[in-house]
Amino acid sequence: AQSVTQLDSQVPVFEEAPVELRCNYSSSVSVYLFWYVQYPNQGLQLLLKYLSGSTLVESINGFEAEFNKSQTSFHLRKPSVHISDTAEYFCAVSRSHSGGYNKLIFGAGTRLAVHP
Amino acid sequence: DVKVTQSSRYLVKRTGEKVFLECVQDMDHENMFWYRQDPGLGLRLIYFSYDVKMKEKGDIPEGYSVSREKKERFSLILESASTNQTSMYLCASSFRDSYGYTFGSGTRLTVV
């Protein structure tokens, strides 16, 4: 069975500092990996995804994540955070099914709090 | 602007009531999902549907049922609400074979 572990439930950081949110997964088959972000009182939005190809993927707002198959990790990083990055971040893993649907399995979430 | 709409943002129900949570999407997506979100547990899949009238159990289906009579609408039903079903419920949809989920804003249900 697949599972996702987010190693930190909360990450406090000062504005303009770098941040890393850690994610490890377990699966015996090829997987696809995602990071979703949830701003206060909103639903989840896709931040970035790894399906194939380059192991380093980037989002439009400066986040990046690297797929590391040997360490079964997909950590999320940003070199300089802003107050507006305060949100909860969810790592997710998916495997395709023959029925044409792809179920996402989510981690417990990491709450990023950016302080001035 | 395409979206997934959940009918209620906040809901308070009594123990034993039958509760309906509604979700509508306007993107012609084949797949629809219901998750519940609890602190420290992340999102857990309750049920999903990959076509009209088709449904599959997720990881925590006990105490819930679903209905999908039309492609755009996916309803989650709590047959007899209990306090341990107090949670945030999130609906999502996607195209067949797509990995891109679109989420609704959620319904925060409190069972008293």
Interface residues (C-beta under 8 A of the other chain):
Chain A: V4 Q6 S9 Y32 F34 Y36 N41 Q42 G43 L44 Q45 L46 K49 L51 F90 S94 S96 G99 G100 Y101 N102 K103 L104 I105 F106 G107 A108 G109
Chain B: V4 E30 N31 F33 Y35 G40 L41 G42 L43 R44 L45 F48 Y50 G58 L90 A92 S94 R96 D97 S98 Y99 G100 Y101 F103 G104 S105 G106
